[in-house]
Amino acid sequence: MYKSKKILKLSGLCDKLIRVSDMKLLVIDGSLKDGGQCRSMTDMLCEGTSAEVFEIFKKNINPCTDCEGCRDTGRCVISDDMSLIYKAIERADIIAFTSPVYFSSLTGVMLNFLSRLQVYYLNRKSIGNIKKKKALLLLCGGGATKRLDIPRHQLELALRIINCELAGFEAFMKADEMRIEDDREFCERINKIKNDLKLLV
Ligand SMILES: Cc1cc2nc3c(=O)[nH]c(=O)nc-3n(C[C@H](O)[C@H](O)[C@H](O)COP(=O)(O)O)c2cc1C
Protein backbone atom coordinates (compact mmCIF):
# COMPACT_ATOMS: atom_id res chain seq x y z
CA MET A 1 0.00 0.00 0.00
CA TYR A 2 1.27 3.45 -0.84
CA LYS A 3 1.62 6.15 1.80
CA SER A 4 -0.84 9.03 1.28
CA LYS A 5 1.91 11.54 0.50
CA LYS A 6 3.38 9.29 -2.11
CA ILE A 7 1.56 10.01 -5.29
CA LEU A 8 2.09 7.55 -8.04
CA LYS A 9 1.84 8.99 -11.51
CA LEU A 10 0.66 6.50 -14.05
CA SER A 11 0.83 8.15 -17.43
CA GLY A 12 -1.98 7.08 -19.66
CA LEU A 13 -3.98 5.52 -16.86
CA CYS A 14 -4.82 8.33 -14.53
CA ASP A 15 -2.99 11.36 -13.23
CA LYS A 16 -2.64 10.19 -9.68
CA LEU A 17 -3.30 7.01 -7.87
CA ILE A 18 -3.32 7.81 -4.19
CA ARG A 19 -2.89 4.47 -2.37
CA VAL A 20 -4.00 1.26 -3.92
CA SER A 21 -7.05 -0.45 -2.42
CA ASP A 22 -10.51 -1.71 -3.27
CA MET A 23 -12.11 1.71 -2.82
CA LYS A 24 -13.85 2.86 -5.93
CA LEU A 25 -13.73 6.61 -5.55
CA LEU A 26 -13.27 8.44 -8.82
CA VAL A 27 -12.41 12.14 -8.79
CA ILE A 28 -12.97 14.33 -11.82
CA ASP A 29 -11.09 17.59 -11.35
CA GLY A 30 -12.37 20.31 -13.69
CA SER A 31 -9.82 23.00 -12.85
CA LEU A 32 -7.30 24.49 -15.23
CA LYS A 33 -4.54 25.62 -12.88
CA ASP A 34 -1.81 23.70 -11.10
CA GLY A 35 -1.44 25.07 -7.58
CA GLY A 36 -4.93 26.56 -7.70
CA GLN A 37 -7.58 26.35 -5.03
CA CYS A 38 -9.52 23.61 -6.76
CA ARG A 39 -6.48 21.34 -6.99
CA SER A 40 -5.98 21.84 -3.22
CA MET A 41 -9.61 20.91 -2.67
CA THR A 42 -9.10 17.76 -4.72
CA ASP A 43 -5.98 16.87 -2.69
CA MET A 44 -7.86 17.51 0.55
CA LEU A 45 -10.64 15.20 -0.54
CA CYS A 46 -8.26 12.45 -1.65
CA GLU A 47 -6.01 12.44 1.39
CA GLY A 48 -6.47 9.20 3.28
CA THR A 49 -8.63 7.68 0.59
CA SER A 50 -7.96 5.45 -2.33
CA ALA A 51 -8.92 7.57 -5.29
CA GLU A 52 -8.48 7.52 -8.99
CA VAL A 53 -8.06 11.14 -10.05
CA PHE A 54 -8.40 12.60 -13.50
CA GLU A 55 -7.32 16.18 -14.06
CA ILE A 56 -9.38 16.47 -17.19
CA PHE A 57 -7.85 19.72 -18.48
CA LYS A 58 -4.63 17.74 -18.99
CA LYS A 59 -6.41 15.05 -20.95
CA ASN A 60 -7.40 15.01 -24.56
CA ILE A 61 -11.16 15.24 -24.16
CA ASN A 62 -13.28 16.58 -26.98
CA PRO A 63 -16.87 17.74 -26.57
CA CYS A 64 -19.82 15.69 -27.75
CA THR A 65 -20.86 16.89 -31.21
CA ASP A 66 -24.24 15.11 -31.09
CA CYS A 67 -23.23 13.08 -34.14
CA GLU A 68 -25.21 10.11 -32.77
CA GLY A 69 -22.48 7.77 -34.04
CA CYS A 70 -22.77 5.88 -30.75
CA ARG A 71 -26.26 4.70 -31.72
CA ASP A 72 -24.73 2.05 -34.00
CA THR A 73 -22.18 0.58 -31.61
CA GLY A 74 -23.13 1.76 -28.12
CA ARG A 75 -19.71 3.40 -27.98
CA CYS A 76 -18.62 6.96 -28.57
CA VAL A 77 -16.92 7.24 -31.96
CA ILE A 78 -14.53 9.97 -30.81
CA SER A 79 -11.10 8.50 -30.19
CA ASP A 80 -9.53 10.31 -27.23
CA ASP A 81 -8.79 9.93 -23.51
CA MET A 82 -12.46 9.47 -22.63
CA SER A 83 -12.14 5.78 -23.39
CA LEU A 84 -10.11 5.39 -20.15
CA ILE A 85 -12.51 7.51 -18.16
CA TYR A 86 -15.61 5.64 -19.35
CA LYS A 87 -14.12 2.50 -17.80
CA ALA A 88 -13.37 4.35 -14.57
CA ILE A 89 -16.93 5.70 -14.43
CA GLU A 90 -18.38 2.23 -14.87
CA ARG A 91 -16.39 0.72 -12.00
CA ALA A 92 -16.79 3.67 -9.60
CA ASP A 93 -19.07 3.61 -6.57
CA ILE A 94 -18.63 7.30 -5.82
CA ILE A 95 -17.68 10.01 -8.25
CA ALA A 96 -16.52 13.36 -6.90
CA PHE A 97 -16.54 16.36 -9.19
CA THR A 98 -14.35 19.28 -8.18
CA SER A 99 -14.56 22.51 -10.11
CA PRO A 100 -13.93 26.22 -9.90
CA VAL A 101 -17.00 28.36 -10.58
CA TYR A 102 -16.66 30.24 -13.85
CA PHE A 103 -19.48 32.68 -14.66
CA SER A 104 -21.73 30.92 -12.17
CA SER A 105 -21.17 27.69 -14.05
CA LEU A 106 -19.00 24.59 -13.98
CA THR A 107 -15.84 25.19 -16.01
CA GLY A 108 -15.91 24.69 -19.76
CA VAL A 109 -13.65 21.65 -19.51
CA MET A 110 -16.04 20.08 -17.02
CA LEU A 111 -19.03 20.79 -19.28
CA ASN A 112 -17.16 19.30 -22.26
CA PHE A 113 -16.46 16.24 -20.17
CA LEU A 114 -20.08 15.91 -19.01
CA SER A 115 -21.31 16.21 -22.59
CA ARG A 116 -19.51 12.95 -23.39
CA LEU A 117 -21.85 11.11 -21.02
CA GLN A 118 -24.42 11.43 -23.80
CA VAL A 119 -23.34 8.01 -25.05
CA TYR A 120 -25.03 6.47 -22.00
CA TYR A 121 -28.19 8.48 -22.62
CA LEU A 122 -28.55 7.57 -26.28
CA ASN A 123 -27.92 3.89 -25.56
CA ARG A 124 -29.88 3.60 -22.32
CA LYS A 125 -32.26 1.00 -23.77
CA SER A 126 -29.57 -1.31 -25.10
CA ILE A 127 -26.98 -1.04 -22.31
CA GLY A 128 -29.44 -0.52 -19.45
CA ASN A 129 -28.53 1.44 -16.36
CA ILE A 130 -24.91 1.37 -15.33
CA LYS A 131 -24.05 0.49 -11.70
CA LYS A 132 -25.83 2.81 -9.26
CA LYS A 133 -23.45 5.29 -7.71
CA LYS A 134 -23.22 8.38 -5.56
CA ALA A 135 -21.72 11.73 -6.46
CA LEU A 136 -20.14 14.64 -4.67
CA LEU A 137 -19.83 18.15 -5.97
CA LEU A 138 -17.14 20.42 -4.54
CA LEU A 139 -16.94 23.93 -5.90
CA CYS A 140 -14.64 26.85 -5.29
CA GLY A 141 -15.12 30.45 -6.33
CA GLY A 142 -14.15 34.00 -5.67
CA GLY A 143 -17.50 34.89 -4.17
CA ALA A 144 -19.20 36.75 -7.01
CA THR A 145 -21.70 33.96 -7.52
CA LYS A 146 -24.84 33.84 -5.46
CA ARG A 147 -26.47 31.14 -7.65
CA LEU A 148 -24.69 27.93 -6.76
CA ASP A 149 -27.87 26.13 -7.77
CA ILE A 150 -26.75 26.69 -11.39
CA PRO A 151 -23.61 24.50 -11.41
CA ARG A 152 -25.35 22.06 -9.11
CA HIS A 153 -28.26 21.73 -11.52
CA GLN A 154 -25.87 21.33 -14.48
CA LEU A 155 -24.22 18.40 -12.75
CA GLU A 156 -27.45 16.82 -11.57
CA LEU A 157 -28.79 16.72 -15.13
CA ALA A 158 -25.69 14.82 -16.24
CA LEU A 159 -25.75 12.52 -13.21
CA ARG A 160 -29.15 11.15 -14.15
CA ILE A 161 -27.57 9.74 -17.29
CA ILE A 162 -25.13 7.60 -15.32
CA ASN A 163 -27.49 6.40 -12.59
CA CYS A 164 -25.79 8.62 -10.07
CA GLU A 165 -27.29 10.55 -7.17
CA LEU A 166 -25.79 13.67 -5.61
CA ALA A 167 -24.95 12.70 -2.03
CA GLY A 168 -22.81 15.66 -0.99
CA PHE A 169 -22.29 19.26 -1.98
CA GLU A 170 -19.88 21.85 -0.62
CA ALA A 171 -18.64 25.18 -1.90
CA PHE A 172 -15.65 27.25 -0.83
CA MET A 173 -16.48 30.75 -2.06
CA LYS A 174 -13.65 32.70 -0.44
CA ALA A 175 -11.00 31.78 -3.00
CA ASP A 176 -10.08 35.42 -3.61
CA GLU A 177 -9.51 36.05 0.11
CA MET A 178 -7.73 33.03 1.51
CA ARG A 179 -6.28 29.63 0.75
CA ILE A 180 -8.68 26.77 1.11
CA GLU A 181 -6.30 24.91 3.46
CA ASP A 182 -6.57 27.80 5.94
CA ASP A 183 -10.34 27.63 6.20
CA ARG A 184 -10.67 25.22 9.12
CA GLU A 185 -14.42 25.08 8.98
CA PHE A 186 -14.39 24.13 5.30
CA CYS A 187 -11.73 21.47 5.92
CA GLU A 188 -13.92 20.02 8.66
CA ARG A 189 -16.90 19.91 6.30
CA ILE A 190 -14.84 17.97 3.75
CA ASN A 191 -13.68 15.56 6.44
CA LYS A 192 -17.26 15.05 7.55
CA ILE A 193 -18.26 14.13 3.99
CA LYS A 194 -15.32 11.70 3.85
CA ASN A 195 -16.48 10.10 7.09
CA ASP A 196 -20.17 10.04 6.18
CA LEU A 197 -19.48 8.40 2.85
CA LYS A 198 -16.85 6.07 4.38
CA LEU A 199 -14.21 7.25 1.96
CA LEU A 200 -11.29 6.87 4.36
CA VAL A 201 -9.27 3.69 4.10
C1 LIG B 1 -12.97 33.08 -16.28
C2 LIG B 1 -13.30 33.12 -14.79
C3 LIG B 1 -14.61 33.26 -14.39
C4 LIG B 1 -14.92 33.29 -13.02
N1 LIG B 1 -16.23 33.42 -12.65
C5 LIG B 1 -16.56 33.38 -11.34
C6 LIG B 1 -17.91 33.46 -10.93
O1 LIG B 1 -18.84 33.55 -11.72
N2 LIG B 1 -18.18 33.41 -9.60
C7 LIG B 1 -17.19 33.30 -8.65
O2 LIG B 1 -17.51 33.24 -7.47
N3 LIG B 1 -15.88 33.22 -9.01
C8 LIG B 1 -15.55 33.26 -10.33
N4 LIG B 1 -14.23 33.16 -10.71
C9 LIG B 1 -13.19 33.01 -9.67
C10 LIG B 1 -12.75 31.56 -9.55
O3 LIG B 1 -13.84 30.69 -9.35
C11 LIG B 1 -11.79 31.39 -8.38
O4 LIG B 1 -10.67 32.22 -8.59
C12 LIG B 1 -11.31 29.95 -8.19
O5 LIG B 1 -10.48 29.89 -7.09
C13 LIG B 1 -10.53 29.41 -9.37
O6 LIG B 1 -10.07 28.11 -9.07
P1 LIG B 1 -8.51 27.76 -9.21
O7 LIG B 1 -7.79 28.55 -8.17
O8 LIG B 1 -8.44 26.30 -8.99
O9 LIG B 1 -8.11 28.12 -10.62
C14 LIG B 1 -13.89 33.16 -12.05
C15 LIG B 1 -12.56 33.02 -12.48
C16 LIG B 1 -12.27 32.99 -13.82
C17 LIG B 1 -10.82 32.81 -14.26
The ligand as a Gaussian input file, in Angstrom:
#p B3LYP/6-31G(d) Opt

LIG

0 1
 C      -12.972000      33.081000     -16.276000
 C      -13.305000      33.125000     -14.789000
 C      -14.614000      33.261000     -14.385000
 C      -14.922000      33.287000     -13.024000
 N      -16.230000      33.420000     -12.649000
 C      -16.556000      33.383000     -11.338000
 C      -17.912000      33.458000     -10.927000
 O      -18.840000      33.547000     -11.724000
 N      -18.183000      33.414000      -9.599000
 C      -17.191000      33.295000      -8.655000
 O      -17.514000      33.240000      -7.470000
 N      -15.883000      33.223000      -9.006000
 C      -15.550000      33.262000     -10.328000
 N      -14.230000      33.160000     -10.712000
 C      -13.189000      33.005000      -9.670000
 C      -12.747000      31.555000      -9.546000
 O      -13.837000      30.692000      -9.348000
 C      -11.785000      31.386000      -8.383000
 O      -10.666000      32.217000      -8.586000
 C      -11.312000      29.946000      -8.192000
 O      -10.475000      29.891000      -7.088000
 C      -10.533000      29.411000      -9.366000
 O      -10.069000      28.114000      -9.073000
 P       -8.508000      27.755000      -9.211000
 O       -7.793000      28.547000      -8.170000
 O       -8.443000      26.303000      -8.994000
 O       -8.113000      28.118000     -10.618000
 C      -13.894000      33.162000     -12.054000
 C      -12.562000      33.025000     -12.484000
 C      -12.266000      32.992000     -13.819000
 C      -10.825000      32.813000     -14.261000

